[in-house]
Amino acid sequence: MPPTLRPIVNLLQAGGVEGPQFSRAVIGPARGRLAAFFQTDARSPRVKRWQELQQQDSGTRGFHSTVRAKKPFPPPPPTPSSRAKTSNAAPLLGVLFGASALAVIGTSFIPHKDVHVEDDSLETDDHVSINDTEDTRKIRLSEVPKHNRDADRKWIIRENAVYDITDFIEQHPGGEVILRACGGSVDPYWKIFSIHNKQQVYDILNEYQIGEIDERDLDDAGHVDWTVLGDEAKNHIVDDPFMHDPERDSNLVFRTEKPCNAETPGSMLTDFLTPLKLFFVRNHLWVPQMHESPHSVTIELSDGEEKTYSLADLKAKFREHTITVTLQCSGNRRAHMSKAALGPTSGLQWDIGAIGTAEFSGVRLRDVLKDAGYCVDGDCPAPCQAETEECDKHVQFISPGDTYAVSIPLQTAVNPQADVLLAWDMNGEPINRDHGGPLRAIVPGTTAARSVKWLGKVSISSDESPSQWQQRDYKCFGPNMKQTQVRDVDWECAQAMQETPVQSAITNVVKANGDKKTTVQGFAYSGGGRGIVRVDVSADGGKTWKQANLHKDQAKGSRRWAWTMWSIEWPKDDLVHAQQAEFVVKAVDDSYNTQPETFEGTWNFRGLCANAWNRMTVPAEAL
């Protein structure tokens, strides 16, 4: 936006001019329209301010504008990205959302009162022309590649429309990786990543439209004709990066296919150890082909010193440990929270199956850090004494290419009782690609978002990971906070999720057999290494309760990192007096934390930590 226009926009914002009133005030020759608008009340403060602007900026000329009320969107912190050619699958990174991608863009909206005004400073020539009748800018296709990631103004195409997304880049949930899509069309990517095919996404993008492709660069069907670019056209060919994704079990319930996000059917969560083929899958991108080459992980200390270990080094040099860990997606049961009185939440609408338990084998991160030269015990420096003190506080986990990165507290990483692993086996088998093999960080008792797949680097730092997934995702806000109200400062002050609250769910209600008893089954789990001490079950919606039988198991680890399976038998005679039974379950952990009755008090627009009482209604004939 030209500097001369900013005072006008600020003035309109200060005066509360919005919607049709705003359009009448701005579209077309600005001064004539604005002057007419302010003449409605010669005594108003806006008129006085307008007169001041006239005197200060008498040289301002009329301007052409595309004006839309800005959709709120928070600027995430910059995300590092590496440059790559646009002729292969790598540019797809540029149109992916992070953890928030599948949060469907709305993971982090904030009020944004700026007004998007497009400058009409381009000359009317063979490249750009103005249609005075329709007030639509016509842009030659050859101009678009010039506005790539390295240009001052960055453009993309969707269908035949051209968008200047320069001012959106910092607001993109996936950070600056969107730069890789600049200078070309977004359509091939959105065909692959169908999550973008939502009206909400279109509405946000439309705010940045600056024109349309000139008819001379369209084919007979009215589509963009990339062949007019000659040899450069090949740079806009996009391969499907998901073509090499592993096959998944057909029993999984798929929430999205590209990238794959699929949960275990609740009725199949009956075993203490979840079968690998049924273990829920949570991916932000396609699955890398990591097994084709030897894998290694680099440890970076806070002084910048690095040491790299191959997978073979880890297996040969350190003692192997096996622990039993329940991994649960931060948004498990989000679909239940979305049905609460406060309304829908943003993200994958999981039922109860974004959770599973497995035995993971590998080496303790603590041991590797010590070998790399970091002091984990003995004469270690004292912990930080103040929040502002510059010292080691966090351990960052980074996937190759910075495609995913998060962090955990340093004290968790070095605690010998925390059992943080660099793992290569899952249920006695090499971890498959879908679940993070060949090497995955396992952080027991913590939301699964911190157990980074395809681990490539571990870095000790005084700061949390600057990534989108650490700073602008996996954070909870109060039920009064809507996605349109969250400001930058709110994100910065909010605590990133680590340990998860107590949780339970009903998986099966088995019809009464010969002994006239109905069996109710399920699981209960609490983060932070807290075990389950009691499971309460009701058959009348929570009016009366009975205690379930907690199953014994052989969980391994320094603390209780795994769920507890439970069951209870209900005499059929106690259930036949109504047309249906409403079974309800709530769990209590060894710190006597229990689940809230409803979601109203814990509702948050991201749908995280959804752990209210779980309910299942069963008709009388099925009992």
CORZIUR-V133323 format. One record per helix or strand. SS is the DSSP state (a for helix, b for strand). FROM is the first residue (numbers start at 1). TO is the last residue. Records with the same first field share a line. If there is no record, write none. Layout:
SS: FROM-TO + FROM-TO
This chain:
a: 3-14 + 19-26 + 30-38 + 45-56 + 89-95 + 106-108 + 141-144 + 166-171 + 175-181 + 187-192 + 194-196 + 199-206 + 215-217 + 226-236 + 241-244 + 266-268 + 276-278 + 290-292 + 311-317 + 334-338 + 365-371 + 400-402 + 410-414 + 433-435 + 448-450 + 468-471 + 488-493 + 572-574 + 620-622
b: 68-69 + 115-116 + 128-131 + 136-139 + 155-158 + 161-164 + 184-185 + 209-213 + 218-218 + 224-224 + 253-256 + 261-263 + 281-282 + 296-300 + 306-310 + 321-328 + 355-364 + 394-399 + 405-409 + 421-426 + 429-430 + 440-442 + 446-446 + 455-461 + 475-475 + 496-496 + 499-499 + 503-510 + 517-525 + 532-538 + 540-540 + 546-547 + 549-550 + 564-571 + 580-589 + 594-594 + 614-619
